[in-house]
Amino acid sequence: MYALYCQPMNPSPINPEPGDLQKVLQHIDQLIAQATDEATRAELQGLRARLNSPEMRDMARELAGRRP
């Protein structure tokens, strides 16, 4: 359990810290797995597809580069 709550002090290129977009996509994957009906799963999969588009990835990469 300890490993789940502790972030590495210095993320390495081999094990990079996930960005905000990646965290959201992982959370959506969890919600898809927990969905109780097909309509909810389909809606979540559509949302994930839109967020995972090349345009959104480029925007997230650009915004991540602007952080202090």
C-alpha positions as CSV (number, residue, x, y, z in Angstrom):
1,M,0.0,0.0,0.0
2,Y,2.8,2.4,0.7
3,A,3.9,2.5,-2.9
4,L,0.5,3.6,-4.0
5,Y,0.7,6.8,-2.0
6,C,4.3,7.8,-2.3
7,Q,5.5,9.7,-5.4
8,P,9.1,9.3,-6.4
9,M,11.2,12.3,-5.4
10,N,13.0,12.4,-8.8
11,P,11.1,10.8,-11.6
12,S,13.4,9.3,-14.1
13,P,13.0,9.2,-17.9
14,I,12.5,5.4,-17.6
15,N,9.6,5.9,-15.2
16,P,8.2,9.4,-15.9
17,E,5.6,10.9,-13.7
18,P,2.3,10.9,-15.5
19,G,1.0,14.2,-16.6
20,D,-2.5,15.5,-15.9
21,L,-4.0,14.3,-19.1
22,Q,-2.5,10.8,-18.5
23,K,-4.0,10.8,-15.0
24,V,-7.4,11.7,-16.3
25,L,-7.2,9.0,-19.0
26,Q,-6.3,6.4,-16.3
27,H,-9.2,7.5,-14.2
28,I,-11.6,7.2,-17.1
29,D,-10.2,3.7,-17.7
30,Q,-11.0,2.8,-14.1
31,L,-14.5,4.2,-14.5
32,I,-15.1,2.2,-17.7
33,A,-14.1,-1.0,-15.9
34,Q,-16.5,-0.1,-13.0
35,A,-19.4,0.9,-15.3
36,T,-22.5,-1.2,-14.7
37,D,-24.2,-0.6,-18.1
38,E,-23.2,-0.5,-21.7
39,A,-24.5,3.1,-22.3
40,T,-22.2,4.5,-19.6
41,R,-19.2,2.5,-20.9
42,A,-19.9,3.8,-24.4
43,E,-20.1,7.4,-23.2
44,L,-16.9,7.1,-21.2
45,Q,-15.1,5.5,-24.1
46,G,-16.2,8.4,-26.3
47,L,-15.0,10.9,-23.8
48,R,-11.6,9.0,-23.5
49,A,-11.3,9.0,-27.3
50,R,-11.9,12.8,-27.5
51,L,-9.4,13.5,-24.7
52,N,-6.8,11.1,-26.3
53,S,-6.9,12.8,-29.7
54,P,-3.7,14.2,-31.1
55,E,-4.9,17.7,-30.7
56,M,-5.6,17.3,-27.0
57,R,-2.2,15.5,-26.4
58,D,-0.4,18.4,-28.2
59,M,-2.3,20.9,-26.1
60,A,-1.5,19.1,-22.8
61,R,2.2,18.8,-23.8
62,E,2.2,22.5,-24.6
63,L,0.6,23.5,-21.3
64,A,2.9,21.2,-19.4
65,G,5.9,23.0,-20.8
66,R,4.6,26.4,-19.5
67,R,4.4,25.3,-15.8
68,P,7.0,26.9,-13.5
